[in-house]
C-alpha cells in the first residue's frame, strides 16, 4: 500500500477502536528515520501531529516543513543538553522522566509561547534499558510540572516491554490506566494517556489510550 492507503486504513482502524472504547483518540505519526518528504505526504492528507525520537533529526524536518502548521511531539528520551531546543521548538514533550529537567524546560520555554504540553513517561515494566520513571515517582514529577508556569501537565506515556504474548502487554496497559485515572483525580486538566504503537494500538485504545504513536503502520519499515 502507498502512504495514502496506509493512512486511510490506519485512520479507519483508530476510529473504529475509539468508537468501541467510547472515547476520542489522537493519532500521532512517528517520523523516526523517515524523510521530511514522507511527513509532507501525510500532512497533505490531513495529518497534523508528528512525533520524533531525536532532537536534531526533528529540527531539520521542522525547518523543511515550516509553514505547514504541524504540531511537534518529542517522544524519545530527553538529555539535559537538549532541553533548551525541546522547550523552544516543540509543542509537546511526552518523555519527561526526572524532575531535574523541569526547571530547564520551564526556563527555556519562550514567554510568548503557549506552555509546553508535558506527559510523564512511566517505565511500567521496570525495564533496565528503558527510560521512564517508576510508578511511585509520578506524584513528585506531576507536582514539579504543575509548579512550573510555562509547562502544562497533560498526562502519562509508556512503552511496555515488547512481550510476544499480547496478554502481557495488555496487562501493562491496564496498569497504566489505573495510574492515569489516579493522576486525573489528583490534577485538573490531565486528559492524555499515550500508549500503543503499530502492532498493539487497538488493544491500547481498549484499555484507555487517548493518543497512539504509529510509525511503521503509516510509513512502512524504518529506513
N, CA, C and O of each residue as an XYZ file, in Angstrom:
892
protein
N       0.831     -1.197      0.000
C       0.000      0.000      0.000
C       0.869      1.251      0.000
O       1.929      1.272      0.625
N       0.420      2.305     -0.705
C       1.132      3.564     -0.656
C       0.745      4.303      0.618
O      -0.099      3.841      1.387
N       1.376      5.460      0.832
C       1.159      6.166      2.093
C      -0.288      6.601      2.259
O      -0.816      6.576      3.371
N      -0.938      6.999      1.170
C      -2.318      7.443      1.287
C      -3.238      6.298      1.690
O      -4.157      6.492      2.485
N      -2.999      5.109      1.148
C      -3.824      3.957      1.519
C      -3.521      3.525      2.949
O      -4.435      3.205      3.709
N      -2.235      3.513      3.319
C      -1.873      3.210      4.710
C      -2.597      4.145      5.666
O      -3.169      3.718      6.669
N      -2.559      5.421      5.334
C      -3.147      6.430      6.215
C      -4.650      6.227      6.332
O      -5.205      6.306      7.427
N      -5.302      5.968      5.221
C      -6.753      5.749      5.241
C      -7.108      4.551      6.120
O      -8.019      4.626      6.945
N      -6.384      3.448      5.939
C      -6.678      2.235      6.702
C      -6.425      2.457      8.193
O      -7.235      2.065      9.033
N      -5.297      3.088      8.514
C      -4.968      3.340      9.918
C      -6.013      4.243     10.560
O      -6.457      3.978     11.677
N      -6.409      5.304      9.867
C      -7.411      6.214     10.432
C      -8.726      5.484     10.683
O      -9.389      5.725     11.692
N      -9.102      4.603      9.777
C     -10.332      3.835      9.966
C     -10.218      2.908     11.171
O     -11.164      2.779     11.948
N      -9.065      2.261     11.331
C      -8.884      1.354     12.466
C      -8.864      2.108     13.788
O      -9.454      1.651     14.767
N      -8.197      3.248     13.829
C      -8.175      4.057     15.046
C      -9.584      4.528     15.386
O      -9.998      4.470     16.543
N     -10.318      4.995     14.381
C     -11.677      5.486     14.622
C     -12.588      4.376     15.117
O     -13.401      4.593     16.016
N     -12.459      3.182     14.535
C     -13.296      2.063     14.964
C     -12.982      1.669     16.406
O     -13.893      1.424     17.196
N     -11.695      1.607     16.749
C     -11.309      1.264     18.122
C     -11.786      2.331     19.101
O     -12.214      2.015     20.211
N     -11.711      3.592     18.689
C     -12.159      4.686     19.559
C     -13.661      4.618     19.791
O     -14.130      4.827     20.909
N     -14.412      4.328     18.742
C     -15.869      4.194     18.910
C     -16.199      3.060     19.866
O     -17.074      3.193     20.722
N     -15.500      1.953     19.716
C     -15.763      0.794     20.580
C     -15.406      1.103     22.032
O     -16.090      0.660     22.955
N     -14.328      1.867     22.228
C     -13.892      2.208     23.590
C     -14.719      3.345     24.183
O     -14.783      3.498     25.403
N     -15.345      4.134     23.328
C     -16.189      5.216     23.815
C     -15.473      6.493     24.176
O     -15.966      7.269     24.994
N     -14.304      6.730     23.574
C     -13.607      7.997     23.820
C     -12.799      8.387     22.583
O     -12.490      7.545     21.740
N     -12.463      9.670     22.489
C     -11.702     10.162     21.352
C     -10.239      9.749     21.461
O      -9.694      9.615     22.557
N      -9.615      9.548     20.297
C      -8.217      9.128     20.239
C      -7.494      9.972     19.196
O      -7.993     10.165     18.087
N      -6.322     10.470     19.557
C      -5.474     11.230     18.645
C      -4.429     10.319     18.030
O      -3.809      9.512     18.723
N      -4.236     10.451     16.729
C      -3.200      9.700     16.018
C      -1.948     10.559     15.910
O      -1.982     11.652     15.345
N      -0.847     10.058     16.455
C       0.450     10.715     16.320
C       1.265      9.921     15.307
O       1.519      8.733     15.509
N       1.675     10.564     14.226
C       2.504      9.916     13.207
C       3.968     10.041     13.612
O       4.482     11.151     13.754
N       4.642      8.907     13.797
C       6.027      8.898     14.266
C       6.958      8.822     13.058
O       6.988      7.825     12.336
N       7.714      9.899     12.857
C       8.536     10.005     11.662
C       9.975      9.571     11.831
O      10.810      9.899     10.987
N      10.297      8.849     12.884
C      11.671      8.411     13.148
C      12.284      7.750     11.918
O      11.739      6.785     11.383
N      13.417      8.277     11.478
C      14.219      7.816     10.329
C      13.546      8.061      8.982
O      14.142      7.776      7.943
N      12.333      8.575      8.974
C      11.652      8.860      7.705
C      12.047     10.251      7.210
O      12.274     11.148      8.023
N      12.133     10.447      5.896
C      12.488     11.774      5.376
C      11.342     12.758      5.538
O      10.188     12.362      5.706
N      11.666     14.027      5.488
C      10.641     15.063      5.608
C       9.594     14.930      4.510
O       8.430     15.270      4.719
N       9.997     14.439      3.344
C       9.044     14.281      2.246
C       7.926     13.312      2.598
O       6.790     13.493      2.158
N       8.235     12.270      3.399
C       7.203     11.316      3.806
C       6.208     11.978      4.760
O       5.006     11.719      4.693
N       6.715     12.832      5.642
C       5.820     13.562      6.543
C       4.964     14.555      5.766
O       3.788     14.752      6.074
N       5.561     15.170      4.764
C       4.822     16.128      3.949
C       3.631     15.441      3.263
O       2.557     16.031      3.149
N       3.822     14.203      2.810
C       2.736     13.470      2.160
C       1.574     13.247      3.126
O       0.414     13.411      2.750
N       1.884     12.874      4.373
C       0.806     12.682      5.350
C       0.150     14.009      5.712
O      -1.063     14.073      5.911
N       0.946     15.059      5.795
C       0.376     16.371      6.094
C      -0.617     16.784      5.008
O      -1.643     17.399      5.298
N      -0.307     16.444      3.766
C      -1.213     16.776      2.665
C      -2.526     16.001      2.766
O      -3.543     16.423      2.215
N      -2.503     14.865      3.471
C      -3.710     14.056      3.667
C      -4.498     14.497      4.900
O      -5.589     13.989      5.158
N      -3.943     15.441      5.659
C      -4.666     15.961      6.809
C      -4.031     15.695      8.157
O      -4.534     16.175      9.173
N      -2.926     14.936      8.200
C      -2.273     14.655      9.473
C      -1.544     15.899      9.980
O      -0.833     16.555      9.217
N      -1.712     16.222     11.240
C      -1.089     17.422     11.795
C      -0.111     17.134     12.930
O       0.830     17.904     13.123
N      -0.297     16.062     13.681
C       0.555     15.781     14.840
C       1.631     14.758     14.470
O       1.324     13.664     13.997
N       2.893     15.126     14.692
C       4.020     14.271     14.342
C       4.953     14.120     15.542
O       5.222     15.086     16.257
N       5.439     12.910     15.750
C       6.350     12.620     16.849
C       7.731     12.259     16.341
O       7.869     11.584     15.321
N       8.751     12.707     17.049
C      10.133     12.417     16.696
C      10.898     11.953     17.929
O      10.627     12.385     19.049
N      11.867     11.057     17.695
C      12.660     10.496     18.783
C      13.960     11.247     19.032
O      14.486     11.234     20.145
N      14.481     11.905     17.991
C      15.786     12.548     18.093
C      15.657     14.044     17.780
O      15.073     14.431     16.767
N      16.204     14.861     18.656
C      16.014     16.302     18.546
C      16.581     16.852     17.244
O      15.900     17.602     16.546
N      17.817     16.492     16.906
C      18.433     17.083     15.720
C      17.704     16.667     14.456
O      17.523     17.485     13.553
N      17.281     15.411     14.371
C      16.508     14.962     13.218
C      15.195     15.741     13.122
O      14.775     16.138     12.035
N      14.559     15.954     14.263
C      13.291     16.689     14.275
C      13.480     18.132     13.842
O      12.671     18.652     13.073
N      14.533     18.794     14.319
C      14.739     20.199     13.974
C      14.959     20.381     12.481
O      14.495     21.359     11.894
N      15.671     19.432     11.863
C      15.877     19.504     10.416
C      14.547     19.389      9.677
O      14.309     20.111      8.709
N      13.686     18.488     10.128
C      12.380     18.327      9.487
C      11.497     19.548      9.729
O      10.750     19.967      8.844
N      11.587     20.111     10.922
C      10.803     21.320     11.206
C      11.182     22.454     10.253
O      10.313     23.182      9.773
N      12.467     22.599      9.985
C      12.897     23.654      9.059
C      12.359     23.389      7.653
O      11.898     24.307      6.975
N      12.421     22.135      7.223
C      11.985     21.800      5.874
C      10.473     21.906      5.710
O       9.980     22.195      4.619
N       9.738     21.670      6.798
C       8.279     21.653      6.729
C       7.651     22.894      7.361
O       6.457     22.908      7.659
N       8.443     23.911      7.559
C       7.932     25.154      8.165
C       6.789     25.708      7.319
O       6.822     25.660      6.089
N       5.793     26.227      8.000
C       4.668     26.827      7.302
C       3.489     25.902      7.101
O       2.443     26.337      6.621
N       3.631     24.616      7.462
C       2.527     23.670      7.279
C       1.603     23.601      8.487
O       0.572     22.931      8.444
N       1.969     24.291      9.562
C       1.108     24.292     10.740
C       1.090     22.972     11.480
O       0.057     22.581     12.025
N       2.219     22.277     11.509
C       2.280     20.961     12.142
C       2.523     21.089     13.646
O       3.089     22.073     14.121
N       2.083     20.073     14.375
C       2.276     20.002     15.831
C       3.354     18.959     16.102
O       3.233     17.809     15.680
N       4.408     19.364     16.806
C       5.582     18.508     17.002
C       5.647     17.989     18.438
O       5.556     18.751     19.401
N       5.808     16.667     18.552
C       5.920     15.987     19.837
C       7.306     15.352     19.947
O       7.726     14.627     19.045
N       8.007     15.611     21.026
C       9.236     14.882     21.337
C       8.841     13.645     22.122
O       8.252     13.752     23.198
N       9.164     12.463     21.588
C       8.745     11.227     22.237
C       9.927     10.365     22.678
O       9.733      9.357     23.357
N      11.157     10.753     22.299
C      12.328      9.973     22.692
C      12.900     10.459     24.004
O      12.504     11.509     24.510
N      13.845      9.688     24.567
C      14.491     10.106     25.818
C      15.120     11.489     25.659
O      15.736     11.785     24.635
N      14.962     12.325     26.672
C      15.463     13.696     26.600
C      16.716     13.843     27.449
O      16.692     13.624     28.660
N      17.815     14.220     26.792
C      19.045     14.525     27.507
C      18.995     15.974     27.989
O      18.376     16.831     27.358
N      19.648     16.226     29.102
C      19.600     17.564     29.688
C      20.074     18.637     28.727
O      19.533     19.743     28.717
N      21.093     18.320     27.905
C      21.638     19.334     26.999
C      20.742     19.614     25.801
O      21.057     20.478     24.982
N      19.623     18.891     25.689
C      18.667     19.143     24.612
C      17.387     19.808     25.131
O      16.455     20.045     24.363
N      17.344     20.105     26.418
C      16.128     20.687     26.988
C      15.806     22.039     26.371
O      14.637     22.357     26.157
N      16.838     22.847     26.079
C      16.604     24.166     25.504
C      15.877     24.057     24.156
O      14.899     24.762     23.910
N      16.378     23.149     23.277
C      15.772     23.011     21.955
C      14.347     22.486     22.041
O      13.466     22.944     21.313
N      14.121     21.526     22.929
C      12.769     20.968     23.060
C      11.808     22.024     23.588
O      10.690     22.157     23.090
N      12.239     22.769     24.586
C      11.376     23.805     25.153
C      11.031     24.875     24.126
O       9.924     25.414     24.126
N      11.978     25.176     23.257
C      11.780     26.265     22.306
C      11.073     25.842     21.035
O      10.395     26.661     20.415
N      11.212     24.570     20.619
C      10.797     24.202     19.265
C       9.686     23.156     19.189
O       9.176     22.889     18.101
N       9.307     22.571     20.294
C       8.274     21.538     20.277
C       7.005     22.038     20.966
O       7.045     22.939     21.804
N       5.901     21.440     20.598
C       4.629     21.742     21.263
C       4.385     20.819     22.455
O       3.798     21.224     23.459
N       4.845     19.573     22.330
C       4.650     18.572     23.376
C       5.974     17.876     23.691
O       6.810     17.669     22.812
N       6.142     17.520     24.965
C       7.177     16.584     25.403
C       6.460     15.412     26.051
O       5.765     15.578     27.053
N       6.631     14.224     25.474
C       5.949     13.043     26.007
C       6.847     12.187     26.892
O       6.399     11.164     27.411
N       8.097     12.581     27.075
C       9.056     11.673     27.706
C       9.744     12.271     28.928
O      10.909     11.973     29.190
N       9.036     13.106     29.675
C       9.617     13.611     30.921
C       9.716     12.471     31.930
O       8.728     11.792     32.208
N      10.916     12.266     32.476
C      11.079     11.141     33.406
C      11.899     11.475     34.651
O      12.181     10.594     35.464
N      12.287     12.760     34.806
C      13.025     13.138     36.011
C      12.831     14.627     36.284
O      12.695     15.439     35.369
N      12.824     14.950     37.561
C      12.455     16.305     37.966
C      13.503     17.334     37.563
O      13.164     18.502     37.375
N      14.760     16.937     37.425
C      15.795     17.942     37.145
C      15.616     18.579     35.764
O      16.194     19.633     35.500
N      14.830     17.963     34.884
C      14.582     18.552     33.576
C      13.542     19.673     33.637
O      13.489     20.523     32.748
N      12.732     19.672     34.669
C      11.585     20.584     34.711
C      12.028     22.038     34.713
O      11.492     22.848     33.957
N      12.991     22.377     35.544
C      13.429     23.770     35.643
C      14.009     24.260     34.324
O      13.749     25.392     33.917
N      14.790     23.424     33.656
C      15.398     23.821     32.380
C      14.329     24.023     31.315
O      14.382     24.996     30.562
N      13.370     23.123     31.244
C      12.292     23.265     30.267
C      11.489     24.537     30.522
O      11.154     25.269     29.590
N      11.188     24.790     31.781
C      10.415     25.980     32.134
C      11.192     27.255     31.815
O      10.626     28.231     31.323
N      12.483     27.236     32.099
C      13.313     28.420     31.879
C      13.446     28.751     30.395
O      13.472     29.924     30.021
N      13.529     27.735     29.559
C      13.793     27.960     28.137
C      12.531     28.035     27.287
O      12.617     28.306     26.090
N      11.360     27.800     27.879
C      10.137     27.960     27.102
C       9.910     29.438     26.830
O       9.872     30.231     27.771
N       9.755     29.837     25.554
C       9.579     31.264     25.256
C       8.380     31.858     25.991
O       7.324     31.233     26.084
N       8.552     33.050     26.502
C       7.499     33.684     27.291
C       6.257     33.975     26.469
O       5.153     34.043     27.010
N       6.430     34.148     25.146
C       5.280     34.463     24.306
C       4.635     33.228     23.686
O       3.708     33.351     22.885
N       5.115     32.040     24.047
C       4.544     30.793     23.532
C       3.544     30.223     24.530
O       3.615     30.504     25.726
N       2.622     29.430     24.028
C       1.749     28.714     24.962
C       2.612     27.741     25.755
O       3.682     27.362     25.279
N       2.189     27.323     26.947
C       3.007     26.404     27.736
C       3.320     25.109     26.979
O       2.530     24.650     26.153
N       4.474     24.537     27.274
C       4.837     23.233     26.728
C       3.932     22.177     27.349
O       3.812     22.094     28.571
N       3.295     21.371     26.505
C       2.403     20.318     26.982
C       3.243     19.093     27.351
O       4.041     18.629     26.536
N       3.078     18.572     28.548
C       4.007     17.576     29.087
C       3.283     16.297     29.499
O       2.251     16.330     30.170
N       3.857     15.165     29.076
C       3.464     13.851     29.569
C       4.624     13.257     30.350
O       5.783     13.403     29.963
N       4.311     12.596     31.436
C       5.311     11.885     32.230
C       5.444     10.468     31.678
O       4.462      9.732     31.585
N       6.677     10.096     31.311
C       6.899      8.740     30.807
C       7.107      7.787     31.975
O       7.915      8.041     32.868
N       6.360      6.684     31.951
C       6.396      5.691     33.031
C       7.015      4.406     32.506
O       6.600      3.888     31.469
N       8.006      3.893     33.219
C       8.620      2.602     32.881
C       7.778      1.518     33.545
O       8.124      1.005     34.609
N       6.675      1.182     32.899
C       5.649      0.366     33.540
C       6.105     -1.060     33.796
O       5.606     -1.705     34.719
N       7.041     -1.567     33.002
C       7.523     -2.938     33.195
C       8.889     -2.997     33.864
O       9.503     -4.062     33.930
N       9.373     -1.845     34.365
C      10.630     -1.776     35.115
C      11.784     -2.380     34.323
O      12.554     -3.189     34.840
N      11.890     -1.976     33.061
C      12.982     -2.457     32.216
C      14.230     -1.604     32.443
O      14.171     -0.376     32.380
N      15.356     -2.263     32.706
C      16.587     -1.536     32.990
C      17.064     -0.718     31.800
O      17.716      0.311     31.979
N      16.748     -1.162     30.590
C      17.240     -0.492     29.383
C      16.315      0.600     28.883
O      16.608      1.230     27.868
N      15.208      0.841     29.566
C      14.205      1.763     29.050
C      14.070      3.001     29.930
O      14.192      2.931     31.153
N      13.815      4.138     29.279
C      13.586      5.378     30.016
C      12.218      5.335     30.682
O      11.393      4.463     30.409
N      12.009      6.296     31.556
C      10.730      6.385     32.247
C      10.912      6.315     33.743
O      11.837      5.673     34.239
N      10.020      6.983     34.465
C      10.089      6.957     35.922
C       9.365      5.736     36.469
O       8.611      5.078     35.751
N       9.591      5.444     37.717
C       8.837      4.393     38.399
C       7.433      4.907     38.698
O       7.244      6.107     38.897
N       6.461      4.022     38.733
C       5.110      4.478     39.082
C       5.059      5.278     40.378
O       4.278      6.223     40.497
N       5.892      4.902     41.351
C       5.880      5.595     42.637
C       6.370      7.036     42.537
O       6.136      7.833     43.446
N       7.054      7.379     41.433
C       7.615      8.724     41.287
C       6.706      9.664     40.498
O       7.042     10.835     40.327
N       5.578      9.182     40.021
C       4.695     10.021     39.207
C       4.237     11.258     39.981
O       4.228     12.364     39.442
N       3.859     11.068     41.237
C       3.314     12.167     42.019
C       4.269     13.331     42.149
O       3.874     14.482     41.963
N       5.532     13.046     42.470
C       6.514     14.115     42.638
C       6.783     14.829     41.323
O       6.925     16.051     41.294
N       6.853     14.065     40.231
C       7.067     14.687     38.923
C       5.877     15.565     38.542
O       6.050     16.666     38.019
N       4.689     15.076     38.806
C       3.486     15.845     38.484
C       3.464     17.163     39.250
O       3.131     18.205     38.687
N       3.815     17.119     40.516
C       3.834     18.346     41.311
C       4.867     19.331     40.779
O       4.623     20.537     40.769
N       6.026     18.827     40.335
C       7.060     19.708     39.800
C       6.578     20.383     38.520
O       6.809     21.576     38.322
N       5.914     19.632     37.656
C       5.408     20.215     36.413
C       4.329     21.242     36.709
O       4.318     22.321     36.116
N       3.424     20.917     37.619
C       2.338     21.843     37.934
C       2.865     23.158     38.531
O       2.221     24.201     38.417
N       4.025     23.095     39.160
C       4.598     24.303     39.758
C       5.352     25.161     38.748
O       5.739     26.287     39.061
N       5.564     24.639     37.538
C       6.312     25.370     36.511
C       5.333     26.142     35.629
O       4.527     25.520     34.937
N       5.375     27.470     35.628
C       4.349     28.250     34.932
C       4.334     28.084     33.421
O       3.304     28.331     32.793
N       5.444     27.673     32.820
C       5.489     27.558     31.356
C       5.353     26.113     30.880
O       5.625     25.802     29.720
N       4.930     25.239     31.790
C       4.651     23.850     31.438
C       3.212     23.530     31.834
O       2.682     24.092     32.792
N       2.591     22.627     31.092
C       1.249     22.167     31.428
C       1.248     20.645     31.483
O       1.617     19.983     30.513
N       0.835     20.096     32.615
C       0.751     18.647     32.780
C      -0.487     18.119     32.063
O      -1.604     18.553     32.345
N      -0.289     17.187     31.141
C      -1.408     16.635     30.384
C      -1.654     15.158     30.654
O      -2.755     14.674     30.392
N      -0.655     14.414     31.175
C      -0.926     13.000     31.436
C       0.311     12.136     31.451
O       1.381     12.557     31.893
N       0.150     10.922     30.963
C       1.185      9.891     31.047
C       1.465      9.275     29.686
O       0.615      9.274     28.796
N       2.682      8.749     29.546
C       3.094      7.990     28.363
C       3.841      6.750     28.811
O       4.501      6.757     29.851
N       3.737      5.675     28.024
C       4.509      4.478     28.332
C       4.823      3.709     27.070
O       4.144      3.841     26.052
N       5.880      2.893     27.157
C       6.248      1.925     26.112
C       6.418      0.588     26.823
O       7.502      0.305     27.332
N       5.380     -0.240     26.872
C       5.509     -1.527     27.568
C       6.578     -2.416     26.940
O       6.945     -2.244     25.777
N       7.063     -3.358     27.722
C       8.013     -4.330     27.191
C       7.377     -5.080     26.014
O       6.191     -5.408     26.060
N       8.151     -5.353     24.969
C       7.597     -5.986     23.765
C       7.413     -7.497     23.926
O       8.003     -8.282     23.184
N       6.596     -7.895     24.893
C       6.363     -9.322     25.110
C       5.667     -9.932     23.891
O       4.736     -9.336     23.351
N       6.107    -11.103     23.459
C       5.407    -11.757     22.345
C       3.978    -12.151     22.693
O       3.130    -12.282     21.811
N       3.717    -12.339     23.982
C       2.360    -12.659     24.422
C       1.587    -11.350     24.578
O       1.894    -10.563     25.473
N       0.592    -11.103     23.726
C      -0.129     -9.824     23.815
C      -0.821     -9.616     25.150
O      -1.096     -8.477     25.529
N      -1.111    -10.702     25.875
C      -1.761    -10.545     27.168
C      -0.857     -9.831     28.167
O      -1.337     -9.118     29.048
N       0.454    -10.023     28.027
C       1.397     -9.341     28.916
C       1.379     -7.830     28.642
O       1.425     -7.023     29.571
N       1.313     -7.461     27.365
C       1.255     -6.040     27.036
C      -0.075     -5.427     27.484
O      -0.114     -4.294     27.965
N      -1.146     -6.174     27.325
C      -2.444     -5.657     27.755
C      -2.482     -5.463     29.270
O      -3.127     -4.538     29.764
N      -1.796     -6.331     30.002
C      -1.730     -6.161     31.457
C      -1.000     -4.864     31.808
O      -1.370     -4.176     32.760
N       0.039     -4.534     31.034
C       0.748     -3.272     31.259
C      -0.159     -2.085     30.941
O      -0.166     -1.096     31.673
N      -0.922     -2.181     29.851
C      -1.867     -1.117     29.515
C      -2.882     -0.927     30.646
O      -3.222      0.203     30.996
N      -3.353     -2.018     31.203
C      -4.342     -1.937     32.281
C      -3.752     -1.253     33.510
O      -4.433     -0.463     34.162
N      -2.493     -1.547     33.833
C      -1.847     -0.890     34.971
C      -1.679      0.597     34.710
O      -1.842      1.414     35.616
N      -1.355      0.946     33.479
C      -1.223      2.357     33.135
C      -2.557      3.086     33.273
O      -2.595      4.237     33.709
N      -3.628      2.433     32.910
C      -4.937      3.077     33.022
C      -5.244      3.425     34.476
O      -5.804      4.484     34.758
N      -4.883      2.546     35.386
C      -5.096      2.824     36.810
C      -4.276      4.038     37.246
O      -4.780      4.912     37.952
N      -3.003      4.088     36.820
C      -2.146      5.216     37.178
C      -2.678      6.516     36.582
O      -2.650      7.564     37.227
N      -3.156      6.435     35.358
C      -3.711      7.611     34.687
C      -4.953      8.117     35.405
O      -5.104      9.320     35.619
N      -5.835      7.211     35.775
C      -7.045      7.624     36.490
C      -6.706      8.261     37.831
O      -7.346      9.227     38.244
N      -5.694      7.717     38.513
C      -5.256      8.314     39.779
C      -4.734      9.735     39.560
O      -5.051     10.646     40.324
N      -3.926      9.916     38.504
C      -3.366     11.234     38.220
C      -4.469     12.218     37.841
O      -4.427     13.384     38.234
N      -5.434     11.761     37.095
C      -6.524     12.628     36.651
C      -7.368     13.093     37.834
O      -7.850     14.225     37.854
N      -7.542     12.210     38.820
C      -8.282     12.620     40.011
C      -7.520     13.664     40.823
O      -8.119     14.520     41.474
N      -6.195     13.580     40.776
C      -5.371     14.481     41.594
C      -5.119     15.829     40.933
O      -4.849     16.812     41.623
N      -5.203     15.889     39.599
C      -4.813     17.117     38.900
C      -5.805     17.447     37.794
O      -6.005     16.651     36.876
N      -6.415     18.596     37.878
C      -7.315     19.056     36.828
C      -6.532     19.266     35.534
O      -5.368     19.665     35.561
N      -7.173     18.998     34.416
C      -6.542     19.213     33.119
C      -5.827     18.010     32.559
O      -5.441     18.017     31.390
N      -5.637     16.973     33.358
C      -4.997     15.745     32.856
C      -6.005     15.011     31.973
O      -7.099     14.662     32.416
N      -5.616     14.780     30.708
C      -6.568     14.191     29.773
C      -5.934     13.268     28.733
O      -6.635     12.779     27.848
N      -4.618     13.018     28.820
C      -3.928     12.293     27.758
C      -3.175     11.092     28.303
O      -2.335     11.216     29.195
N      -3.493      9.920     27.748
C      -2.775      8.687     28.047
C      -2.199      8.183     26.728
O      -2.926      7.658     25.884
N      -0.894      8.345     26.559
C      -0.204      7.996     25.322
C       0.391      6.606     25.459
O       1.370      6.398     26.175
N      -0.220      5.660     24.760
C       0.318      4.295     24.735
C      -0.270      3.573     23.533
O      -1.373      3.880     23.080
N       0.479      2.622     23.034
C       0.069      1.881     21.855
C       0.844      2.318     20.633
O       0.943      3.504     20.321
N       1.407      1.302     19.932
C       2.157      1.566     18.716
C       1.575      0.705     17.592
O       0.471      0.175     17.720
N       2.311      0.569     16.506
C       1.722     -0.008     15.299
C       1.170     -1.409     15.483
O       0.196     -1.772     14.824
N       1.766     -2.209     16.364
C       1.341     -3.603     16.494
C       0.368     -3.856     17.640
O      -0.072     -4.989     17.833
N       0.025     -2.824     18.401
C      -0.858     -3.078     19.543
C      -1.779     -1.900     19.865
O      -2.337     -1.841     20.961
N      -1.945     -0.965     18.931
C      -2.665      0.265     19.283
C      -4.137      0.028     19.575
O      -4.726      0.745     20.384
N      -4.739     -0.959     18.935
C      -6.155     -1.199     19.206
C      -6.374     -1.728     20.624
O      -7.349     -1.364     21.281
N      -5.470     -2.582     21.091
C      -5.554     -3.051     22.475
C      -5.314     -1.902     23.446
O      -5.960     -1.819     24.490
N      -4.380     -1.012     23.098
C      -4.107      0.137     23.967
C      -5.335      1.041     24.075
O      -5.671      1.513     25.161
N      -5.997      1.278     22.950
C      -7.204      2.107     22.972
C      -8.287      1.459     23.830
O      -8.985      2.143     24.578
N      -8.423      0.147     23.719
C      -9.417     -0.564     24.533
C      -9.151     -0.391     26.017
O     -10.079     -0.441     26.824
N      -7.877     -0.184     26.389
C      -7.508     -0.009     27.794
C      -7.364      1.461     28.176
O      -6.822      1.771     29.237
N      -7.843      2.375     27.320
C      -7.906      3.769     27.726
C      -6.975      4.731     27.041
O      -6.999      5.920     27.359
N      -6.145      4.273     26.106
C      -5.248      5.205     25.420
C      -6.056      6.284     24.707
O      -7.040      5.985     24.031
N      -5.641      7.525     24.861
C      -6.268      8.640     24.151
C      -5.374      9.166     23.039
O      -5.795     10.013     22.250
N      -4.137      8.667     22.969
C      -3.195      9.040     21.926
C      -2.357      7.816     21.602
O      -1.813      7.181     22.505
N      -2.245      7.475     20.311
C      -1.435      6.330     19.883
C      -0.338      6.828     18.959
O      -0.541      7.760     18.181
N       0.832      6.194     19.052
C       2.028      6.637     18.337
C       2.376      5.596     17.262
O       2.884      4.518     17.573
N       2.102      5.925     16.021
C       2.253      4.939     14.951
C       3.297      5.393     13.932
O       3.273      6.522     13.443
N       4.206      4.477     13.633
C       5.224      4.738     12.624
C       5.122      3.785     11.455
O       4.700      4.178     10.368
N       5.509      2.519     11.667
C       5.568      1.564     10.555
C       4.197      1.312      9.927
O       4.117      1.032      8.731
N       3.125      1.404     10.704
C       1.793      1.197     10.129
C       1.477      2.273      9.094
O       0.691      2.042      8.176
N       2.082      3.437      9.241
C       1.849      4.534      8.306
C       2.886      4.600      7.197
O       2.547      4.767      6.025
N       4.152      4.468      7.575
C       5.247      4.706      6.651
C       5.869      3.442      6.083
O       6.638      3.512      5.125
N       5.551      2.286      6.659
C       6.260      1.074      6.311
C       7.498      0.910      7.186
O       7.698      1.691      8.116
N       8.333     -0.091      6.905
C       9.505     -0.359      7.746
C      10.421      0.857      7.834
O      10.517      1.653      6.900
N      11.093      0.980      8.979
C      12.020      2.088      9.174
C      13.182      1.993      8.183
O      13.603      0.902      7.800
N      13.687      3.157      7.781
C      14.817      3.220      6.876
C      16.111      3.072      7.637
O      17.186      3.100      7.038
